[in-house]
Amino acid sequence: MAEAERIIGTPDIPDGSRAAQERPDGAAAPGEPSGAGKARTPAGGTGAAGTEGADGAAGSEAARPAEPAAPAHEDGAGGTDGGAAGRPRGRRRIAVLFAVAAFAYALDLISKMIVVAKLEHHDPIEIVGDWLRFEAIRNAGAAFGFGEAFTVIFTVIAAVVIVVIARLARKLYSLPWAIALGLLLGGALGNLTDRIFRSPGVFQGAVVDFIAPKHFAVFNLADSAIVCGGILIVLLSFRGLDPDGTVHKD
């Protein structure tokens, strides 16, 4: 047998395979992976190919540009519509606006009811000597008794102001603007109520005025709220603060 192998020759067999054939149980030689281990490969690949795949995935993630952050308002409301944080903050500003408006309107309405019931057709009440007194007067014009011939026009203007403020409230993120617009809204509602429900008729009603400083026109609390709101808006505009909370520099 050995003489035949010498004459014919034996096929080239790797050392590891020859050792496995020589072992009776077919087990791999020590230090060599088993046949099953050689045949089984991970799903993601191993060796140089697997490394290149991982490097390629990492490179694509690194090459991807970072998304820019959304712009933020001065008070933290991010994004074009305020974002998740901006919407609750905007709702709080709207709540402040309507709370201020309701307070100004209720104060004006109650004061006028008291004046009509207790002061109309009575002598004026002196508060600070001749410098300030309460005197019930029916005013068909605008604030402080101006333009009595344009009652209907002033009524329409008041209604337009209310609509504009209500539309502007959707973009409101500034607390000072909420207070200013609330004063305007409450004052406009107070005088509009008089023009609709008081004599001589609808949209022509006379506004009840009762605050009479010396050498000045008689006015009411609604007029005061409108003037204070207007002054505050002028100051905010000079500071460059917009209703949406942003600040611009001219």
C-alpha positions as CSV (number, residue, x, y, z in Angstrom):
1,M,0.0,0.0,0.0
2,A,2.8,2.4,0.8
3,E,4.6,1.4,-2.4
4,A,1.4,2.2,-4.4
5,E,1.0,5.6,-2.8
6,R,4.6,6.3,-3.5
7,I,4.1,5.5,-7.2
8,I,0.7,7.1,-7.8
9,G,1.1,10.0,-5.4
10,T,-1.3,11.5,-2.9
11,P,-3.6,14.6,-3.4
12,D,-2.6,17.8,-1.7
13,I,-4.7,18.1,1.4
14,P,-4.4,21.0,3.9
15,D,-2.8,20.1,7.1
16,G,-5.9,21.0,9.0
17,S,-8.2,18.8,6.9
18,R,-5.6,16.0,6.9
19,A,-5.5,16.1,10.7
20,A,-9.3,16.1,10.8
21,Q,-9.4,13.0,8.5
22,E,-6.9,11.3,10.6
23,R,-8.9,11.8,13.8
24,P,-11.5,9.0,14.1
25,D,-14.3,11.3,15.4
26,G,-13.9,14.0,12.7
27,A,-13.2,16.7,15.3
28,A,-11.1,19.6,14.5
29,A,-7.5,19.8,15.6
30,P,-6.8,22.0,18.6
31,G,-6.7,25.7,17.8
32,E,-8.6,25.2,14.6
33,P,-12.3,26.2,14.1
34,S,-14.8,23.4,13.6
35,G,-16.4,22.9,10.2
36,A,-19.8,24.1,11.5
37,G,-18.1,27.2,12.8
38,K,-16.5,27.9,9.5
39,A,-19.7,27.6,7.5
40,R,-21.7,29.8,9.8
41,T,-21.2,33.6,9.3
42,P,-23.0,36.5,11.0
43,A,-25.8,38.2,9.2
44,G,-24.0,41.5,9.1
45,G,-20.8,40.0,7.7
46,T,-17.4,39.7,9.3
47,G,-13.9,40.6,8.6
48,A,-12.9,43.4,6.2
49,A,-16.3,43.5,4.5
50,G,-18.2,43.9,7.8
51,T,-15.8,46.6,8.9
52,E,-16.3,48.5,5.6
53,G,-20.1,48.3,6.0
54,A,-20.0,49.7,9.5
55,D,-17.6,52.5,8.4
56,G,-19.9,53.3,5.5
57,A,-23.0,53.6,7.7
58,A,-21.1,55.8,10.1
59,G,-19.8,57.9,7.3
60,S,-23.3,58.4,5.9
61,E,-24.6,59.5,9.3
62,A,-21.6,61.9,9.7
63,A,-22.1,63.3,6.2
64,R,-25.8,64.1,6.8
65,P,-26.2,67.8,7.6
66,A,-27.6,68.7,10.9
67,E,-31.1,70.2,10.8
68,P,-31.2,73.9,11.8
69,A,-32.9,74.8,15.0
70,A,-36.2,76.6,14.8
71,P,-36.2,80.4,15.5
72,A,-37.3,81.5,18.9
73,H,-39.3,84.4,20.1
74,E,-38.0,86.6,22.8
75,D,-40.1,84.9,25.5
76,G,-39.2,81.4,24.3
77,A,-41.9,80.6,21.8
78,G,-40.1,78.6,19.0
79,G,-41.1,77.9,15.5
80,T,-43.4,79.7,13.1
81,D,-46.5,78.9,15.0
82,G,-45.0,79.1,18.5
83,G,-44.2,75.3,18.8
84,A,-45.3,73.1,21.6
85,A,-43.9,75.5,24.2
86,G,-45.2,78.6,22.4
87,R,-48.8,77.6,22.2
88,P,-49.5,77.4,25.9
89,R,-47.6,80.6,26.4
90,G,-49.7,82.2,23.7
91,R,-52.9,81.0,25.3
92,R,-51.8,82.5,28.6
93,R,-51.3,85.9,26.9
94,I,-54.7,85.7,25.3
95,A,-56.2,84.8,28.7
96,V,-54.5,87.9,30.2
97,L,-55.9,90.1,27.4
98,F,-59.5,89.0,27.9
99,A,-59.1,89.1,31.7
100,V,-57.9,92.7,31.5
101,A,-60.7,93.5,29.0
102,A,-63.3,91.9,31.3
103,F,-62.1,93.8,34.3
104,A,-62.1,97.2,32.5
105,Y,-65.5,96.5,31.0
106,A,-67.1,95.4,34.3
107,L,-65.6,98.4,36.1
108,D,-66.9,100.8,33.5
109,L,-70.4,99.2,33.4
110,I,-70.8,99.2,37.1
111,S,-69.7,102.8,37.5
112,K,-72.1,103.9,34.9
113,M,-75.0,102.0,36.5
114,I,-74.3,103.7,39.8
115,V,-74.0,107.2,38.2
116,V,-77.3,106.8,36.3
117,A,-79.0,105.6,39.5
118,K,-77.5,107.9,42.1
119,L,-76.1,111.0,40.3
120,E,-78.1,111.7,37.2
121,H,-80.5,114.7,37.7
122,H,-78.7,115.5,41.0
123,D,-76.1,118.1,41.9
124,P,-72.4,117.2,41.2
125,I,-70.4,115.6,43.9
126,E,-67.1,117.4,44.7
127,I,-64.2,114.9,45.2
128,V,-61.2,117.3,45.4
129,G,-62.7,120.7,45.9
130,D,-63.2,122.4,42.5
131,W,-60.4,120.4,40.9
132,L,-62.3,117.1,40.6
133,R,-66.0,116.3,40.8
134,F,-68.5,113.6,39.7
135,E,-71.2,115.0,37.3
136,A,-73.5,112.8,35.2
137,I,-73.5,113.9,31.5
138,R,-74.8,112.1,28.4
139,N,-72.2,112.4,25.6
140,A,-73.3,111.6,22.0
141,G,-69.7,112.2,20.6
142,A,-66.4,110.5,21.0
143,A,-64.1,110.4,24.1
144,F,-64.0,113.6,26.1
145,G,-67.1,115.0,24.4
146,F,-65.6,115.5,20.9
147,G,-67.5,115.1,17.6
148,E,-71.1,114.8,18.8
149,A,-72.4,114.9,15.2
150,F,-70.6,111.6,14.3
151,T,-72.1,109.2,16.8
152,V,-72.8,106.5,14.2
153,I,-69.2,106.8,12.8
154,F,-67.7,106.4,16.3
155,T,-69.9,103.4,16.9
156,V,-68.6,101.7,13.7
157,I,-65.0,102.6,14.6
158,A,-65.4,101.0,18.1
159,A,-66.8,97.8,16.5
160,V,-63.9,97.7,14.0
161,V,-61.4,98.1,16.8
162,I,-62.9,95.2,18.7
163,V,-62.7,92.9,15.6
164,V,-59.1,93.9,14.9
165,I,-58.0,93.2,18.5
166,A,-59.8,89.8,18.5
167,R,-57.9,88.9,15.3
168,L,-54.6,90.1,16.6
169,A,-55.0,88.0,19.7
170,R,-54.1,84.9,17.7
171,K,-50.5,86.0,17.2
172,L,-50.1,87.5,20.7
173,Y,-47.0,86.4,22.7
174,S,-46.2,89.6,24.6
175,L,-47.5,90.3,28.1
176,P,-47.3,94.1,27.9
177,W,-49.2,94.0,24.5
178,A,-51.8,91.7,26.1
179,I,-52.4,94.3,28.8
180,A,-52.5,97.2,26.4
181,L,-54.9,95.5,24.0
182,G,-57.0,94.3,26.9
183,L,-57.4,97.9,28.1
184,L,-58.4,99.0,24.6
185,L,-60.9,96.1,24.2
186,G,-62.5,96.7,27.5
187,G,-62.9,100.5,26.9
188,A,-64.2,100.0,23.4
189,L,-66.8,97.5,24.7
190,G,-67.9,99.8,27.5
191,N,-68.6,102.7,25.2
192,L,-70.1,100.5,22.5
193,T,-72.6,99.1,25.0
194,D,-73.8,102.6,25.7
195,R,-74.1,103.4,22.0
196,I,-76.2,100.3,21.3
197,F,-78.5,100.1,24.4
198,R,-78.9,103.7,25.6
199,S,-81.2,106.4,24.3
200,P,-82.0,107.9,21.8
201,G,-81.6,104.6,19.8
202,V,-79.4,101.7,18.6
203,F,-76.0,102.8,17.3
204,Q,-76.9,106.4,18.3
205,G,-77.0,106.1,22.1
206,A,-75.3,108.7,24.3
207,V,-72.3,107.6,26.4
208,V,-72.5,108.2,30.2
209,D,-69.6,110.4,31.3
210,F,-69.1,111.5,34.9
211,I,-65.5,112.3,35.8
212,A,-65.1,116.0,35.5
213,P,-61.7,117.5,36.2
214,K,-61.4,121.3,36.4
215,H,-60.7,123.0,33.0
216,F,-61.0,119.6,31.2
217,A,-63.6,117.6,29.4
218,V,-65.9,115.1,31.2
219,F,-65.0,111.4,30.6
220,N,-65.6,107.9,32.0
221,L,-63.6,104.9,33.0
222,A,-63.9,103.4,29.4
223,D,-62.2,106.5,28.0
224,S,-59.5,106.2,30.6
225,A,-58.9,102.5,29.7
226,I,-58.6,103.5,26.0
227,V,-56.2,106.3,26.7
228,C,-54.0,104.2,29.0
229,G,-53.9,101.3,26.5
230,G,-53.0,103.7,23.6
231,I,-50.2,105.2,25.6
232,L,-48.8,101.8,26.5
233,I,-48.9,100.7,22.8
234,V,-47.0,103.9,21.8
235,L,-44.3,103.1,24.4
236,L,-44.0,99.5,23.3
237,S,-43.7,100.6,19.7
238,F,-40.8,103.0,20.6
239,R,-39.1,100.1,22.4
240,G,-39.4,97.9,19.2
241,L,-41.5,95.2,20.9
242,D,-44.0,93.6,18.6
243,P,-47.2,91.7,19.7
244,D,-45.7,88.4,18.8
245,G,-42.9,88.9,21.4
246,T,-40.1,89.7,18.9
247,V,-37.9,92.8,19.3
248,H,-36.8,94.8,16.2
249,K,-34.2,97.5,16.1
250,D,-34.7,100.2,13.4
